[in-house]
Structures are given as C-alpha cells and as structure tokens.
C-alpha cells in the first residue's frame, strides 16, 4: 500500500528521489570518499611531505629540520580540522534540506550532523588500523569532531546573521 502511494504521487517519488540524491546525498558521499582516500597510504606523512617540504624550503631555505617537521604536523592537523568542517556542513545540509529529515528540529539537525561526523571520524580512524603506513589516534577523532563542530558553528552563525537582516 505504501509503495502504491509513493508511485501514484509523481513528485513524491519518481522525480524527487534522484533530485534529492544528487542535491543532498551525492556531495556528502563524494566528500566522505575524499576523506576515506586520505586515510589510505596516500595520506601518510611520507607522501604529504613530498609537496609540503619543498614548499617550506622554497619559502625559507634556512629552515631547520625540526621546524619542517613541526609545520608539516600542524598542516596535517589543520587538514583534518578543515576536511571535517566541510563534512559537518555537508551533513547538516543533507539533514536540513532532505525531506527524509523534515521532522527534526533545528537543534536536533545540528546534533545529528555532529553525531554523524563523530561516528564517521571514528570509523575513519578504525580504518587506518588496517593501513600499514597509518596508525589510528583518538586525538584525531576529537580533532575531526571539533572541526565538524566548527563547520556547524559557521553554518549557525551565517543563518543567525541572515535572520537578523
């Protein structure tokens, strides 16, 4: 009976599902794939140093090895933070915009998005346990979740500014 109703209401199912998928789900899934690929050996410090170290040496030819290692580490952690800020925004966008989550209150939308990002960060670090050149870290999960929270804070701030105008 439910399927008959869905197929009878043309806009509800036949046209809405592909459009909703492309608009809300696909960007999130693509970004999750980007994050997952960075958790492979491609995202290992020895690979990212191939382009970060020459750039740092170009900026300052007299830079010490310790400074290079520190800056490389900071850049990698900033990348964690940023990629999850984007994931937080995309998760909120899906939850806020997709009709499947229409009953969620605005505060619940933010909580669902942060919970989703924290769970994904956990599975991402768990995945690194099985990659020879990577190692999982609880601190990275916390950093990733903070990044997602920052992305959601930016969404909330922009929405608040738009309401006040």
C-alpha positions as a Markdown table, in Angstrom:
| # | Residue | x | y | z |
|---|---|---|---|---|
| 1 | Unk | 0.0 | 0.0 | 0.0 |
| 2 | Unk | 2.8 | 2.4 | 0.9 |
| 3 | Unk | 4.6 | 1.8 | -2.4 |
| 4 | Unk | 1.4 | 2.4 | -4.4 |
| 5 | Unk | 1.0 | 5.8 | -2.8 |
| 6 | Unk | 4.6 | 6.7 | -3.5 |
| 7 | Unk | 4.4 | 5.7 | -7.1 |
| 8 | Unk | 1.0 | 7.4 | -7.6 |
| 9 | Unk | 2.2 | 10.8 | -6.3 |
| 10 | Unk | 4.6 | 11.5 | -9.1 |
| 11 | Unk | 6.5 | 14.3 | -7.5 |
| 12 | Unk | 6.9 | 12.4 | -4.3 |
| 13 | Unk | 9.0 | 9.5 | -5.6 |
| 14 | Unk | 9.8 | 9.2 | -9.3 |
| 15 | Unk | 11.3 | 12.7 | -9.7 |
| 16 | Unk | 12.1 | 13.7 | -6.2 |
| 17 | Unk | 14.4 | 10.8 | -5.3 |
| 18 | Unk | 17.0 | 11.3 | -8.0 |
| 19 | Unk | 17.0 | 15.1 | -7.5 |
| 20 | Unk | 17.3 | 14.8 | -3.7 |
| 21 | Unk | 20.1 | 12.3 | -4.1 |
| 22 | Unk | 22.1 | 14.5 | -6.4 |
| 23 | Unk | 21.5 | 17.6 | -4.4 |
| 24 | Unk | 22.0 | 16.4 | -0.9 |
| 25 | Unk | 23.4 | 12.9 | -0.7 |
| 26 | Unk | 25.9 | 12.9 | -3.6 |
| 27 | Unk | 28.1 | 15.8 | -2.3 |
| 28 | Unk | 28.3 | 14.2 | 1.1 |
| 29 | Unk | 29.2 | 10.8 | -0.3 |
| 30 | Unk | 31.8 | 12.3 | -2.6 |
| 31 | Unk | 33.4 | 14.2 | 0.3 |
| 32 | Unk | 33.3 | 11.1 | 2.5 |
| 33 | Unk | 35.2 | 9.2 | -0.3 |
| 34 | Unk | 37.8 | 12.0 | -0.4 |
| 35 | Unk | 38.3 | 11.7 | 3.4 |
| 36 | Unk | 38.5 | 7.9 | 3.1 |
| 37 | Unk | 41.1 | 8.1 | 0.4 |
| 38 | Unk | 43.2 | 10.4 | 2.5 |
| 39 | Unk | 43.1 | 7.7 | 5.2 |
| 40 | Unk | 44.9 | 5.3 | 2.9 |
| 41 | Unk | 48.7 | 5.2 | 2.5 |
| 42 | Unk | 48.3 | 8.1 | 0.0 |
| 43 | Unk | 47.6 | 10.4 | 3.0 |
| 44 | Unk | 50.6 | 9.1 | 5.0 |
| 45 | Unk | 53.0 | 11.7 | 6.3 |
| 46 | Unk | 55.8 | 10.5 | 3.9 |
| 47 | Unk | 53.5 | 11.2 | 0.9 |
| 48 | Unk | 52.3 | 14.6 | 2.0 |
| 49 | Unk | 55.8 | 15.7 | 2.8 |
| 50 | Unk | 56.7 | 15.3 | -0.9 |
| 51 | Unk | 55.0 | 18.6 | -1.6 |
| 52 | Unk | 54.9 | 20.3 | 1.8 |
| 53 | Unk | 58.6 | 20.1 | 2.5 |
| 54 | Unk | 59.8 | 21.6 | -0.9 |
| 55 | Unk | 57.3 | 24.4 | -0.5 |
| 56 | Unk | 58.6 | 25.2 | 3.1 |
| 57 | Unk | 62.2 | 25.1 | 1.8 |
| 58 | Unk | 61.3 | 27.4 | -1.0 |
| 59 | Unk | 59.7 | 29.8 | 1.5 |
| 60 | Unk | 62.8 | 29.7 | 3.8 |
| 61 | Unk | 65.9 | 27.9 | 2.5 |
| 62 | Unk | 67.4 | 28.1 | 6.0 |
| 63 | Unk | 64.5 | 26.4 | 7.8 |
| 64 | Unk | 65.6 | 23.7 | 10.3 |
| 65 | Unk | 64.5 | 20.1 | 10.0 |
| 66 | Unk | 62.7 | 20.3 | 13.4 |
| 67 | Unk | 60.7 | 23.3 | 12.1 |
| 68 | Unk | 59.8 | 21.5 | 8.9 |
| 69 | Unk | 58.5 | 18.5 | 10.9 |
| 70 | Unk | 56.5 | 20.8 | 13.2 |
| 71 | Unk | 55.0 | 22.8 | 10.4 |
| 72 | Unk | 54.2 | 19.6 | 8.5 |
| 73 | Unk | 52.5 | 18.2 | 11.5 |
| 74 | Unk | 50.4 | 21.4 | 12.0 |
| 75 | Unk | 49.4 | 21.5 | 8.3 |
| 76 | Unk | 48.3 | 17.9 | 8.5 |
| 77 | Unk | 46.2 | 18.5 | 11.7 |
| 78 | Unk | 44.7 | 21.7 | 10.1 |
| 79 | Unk | 43.7 | 19.5 | 7.1 |
| 80 | Unk | 41.9 | 17.1 | 9.5 |
| 81 | Unk | 40.1 | 20.0 | 11.0 |
| 82 | Unk | 39.1 | 21.6 | 7.7 |
| 83 | Unk | 38.0 | 18.4 | 5.9 |
| 84 | Unk | 35.7 | 17.6 | 8.8 |
| 85 | Unk | 34.4 | 21.2 | 8.9 |
| 86 | Unk | 33.3 | 20.7 | 5.3 |
| 87 | Unk | 31.9 | 17.3 | 6.2 |
| 88 | Unk | 29.9 | 18.9 | 9.1 |
| 89 | Unk | 28.5 | 21.5 | 6.7 |
| 90 | Unk | 27.5 | 18.8 | 4.1 |
| 91 | Unk | 25.9 | 16.6 | 6.8 |
| 92 | Unk | 23.9 | 19.5 | 8.1 |
| 93 | Unk | 22.9 | 20.5 | 4.6 |
| 94 | Unk | 21.6 | 16.9 | 4.0 |
| 95 | Unk | 19.7 | 16.8 | 7.3 |
| 96 | Unk | 18.3 | 20.3 | 7.0 |
| 97 | Unk | 17.3 | 20.1 | 3.3 |
| 98 | Unk | 16.2 | 16.5 | 2.7 |
| 99 | Unk | 12.6 | 15.7 | 3.2 |
| 100 | Unk | 13.5 | 12.5 | 4.9 |
| 101 | Unk | 14.6 | 14.5 | 8.0 |
| 102 | Unk | 11.8 | 17.1 | 7.8 |
| 103 | Unk | 10.6 | 16.3 | 11.3 |
| 104 | Unk | 13.9 | 17.2 | 13.0 |
| 105 | Unk | 14.0 | 20.4 | 14.9 |
| 106 | Unk | 16.9 | 22.9 | 14.1 |
| 107 | Unk | 18.8 | 22.0 | 17.2 |
| 108 | Unk | 18.4 | 18.3 | 16.5 |
| 109 | Unk | 19.7 | 18.8 | 13.0 |
| 110 | Unk | 22.9 | 20.2 | 14.4 |
| 111 | Unk | 23.2 | 17.4 | 16.9 |
| 112 | Unk | 22.5 | 14.7 | 14.2 |
| 113 | Unk | 25.2 | 16.3 | 12.0 |
| 114 | Unk | 27.8 | 16.3 | 14.7 |
| 115 | Unk | 27.0 | 12.8 | 15.8 |
| 116 | Unk | 27.3 | 11.6 | 12.2 |
| 117 | Unk | 30.7 | 13.3 | 11.8 |
| 118 | Unk | 32.0 | 11.9 | 15.1 |
| 119 | Unk | 30.9 | 8.4 | 14.1 |
| 120 | Unk | 32.5 | 8.8 | 10.6 |
| 121 | Unk | 35.7 | 10.1 | 12.2 |
| 122 | Unk | 35.8 | 7.0 | 14.5 |
| 123 | Unk | 35.3 | 4.7 | 11.5 |
| 124 | Unk | 37.9 | 6.6 | 9.6 |
| 125 | Unk | 40.5 | 6.1 | 12.3 |
| 126 | Unk | 39.5 | 2.5 | 12.7 |
| 127 | Unk | 40.1 | 2.0 | 9.0 |
| 128 | Unk | 43.7 | 3.4 | 9.5 |
| 129 | Unk | 44.4 | 0.5 | 11.9 |
| 130 | Unk | 44.4 | -1.8 | 8.8 |
| 131 | Unk | 46.7 | 0.5 | 6.7 |
| 132 | Unk | 50.4 | -0.4 | 7.1 |
| 133 | Unk | 51.6 | 3.2 | 6.8 |
| 134 | Unk | 49.0 | 4.8 | 9.1 |
| 135 | Unk | 48.0 | 4.5 | 12.7 |
| 136 | Unk | 44.7 | 5.4 | 14.4 |
| 137 | Unk | 44.6 | 8.1 | 17.0 |
| 138 | Unk | 41.8 | 9.0 | 19.4 |
| 139 | Unk | 43.1 | 12.6 | 19.4 |
| 140 | Unk | 42.4 | 12.7 | 15.6 |
| 141 | Unk | 38.8 | 11.7 | 16.2 |
| 142 | Unk | 38.5 | 14.5 | 18.7 |
| 143 | Unk | 40.1 | 17.0 | 16.3 |
| 144 | Unk | 37.9 | 15.8 | 13.5 |
| 145 | Unk | 34.8 | 16.2 | 15.6 |
| 146 | Unk | 35.9 | 19.7 | 16.7 |
| 147 | Unk | 36.4 | 20.5 | 13.0 |
| 148 | Unk | 32.8 | 19.3 | 12.3 |
| 149 | Unk | 31.6 | 21.4 | 15.2 |
| 150 | Unk | 33.4 | 24.4 | 13.8 |
| 151 | Unk | 31.8 | 23.9 | 10.4 |
| 152 | Unk | 28.4 | 23.7 | 12.1 |
| 153 | Unk | 29.1 | 26.8 | 14.2 |
| 154 | Unk | 29.8 | 28.6 | 10.9 |
| 155 | Unk | 26.5 | 27.4 | 9.5 |
| 156 | Unk | 24.7 | 28.5 | 12.6 |
| 157 | Unk | 26.4 | 31.9 | 12.6 |
| 158 | Unk | 25.6 | 32.6 | 8.9 |
| 159 | Unk | 22.0 | 31.6 | 9.5 |
| 160 | Unk | 21.8 | 33.9 | 12.5 |
| 161 | Unk | 23.2 | 36.8 | 10.6 |
| 162 | Unk | 20.8 | 36.2 | 7.7 |
| 163 | Unk | 17.8 | 36.2 | 10.2 |
| 164 | Unk | 18.9 | 39.5 | 11.8 |
| 165 | Unk | 18.9 | 41.3 | 8.4 |
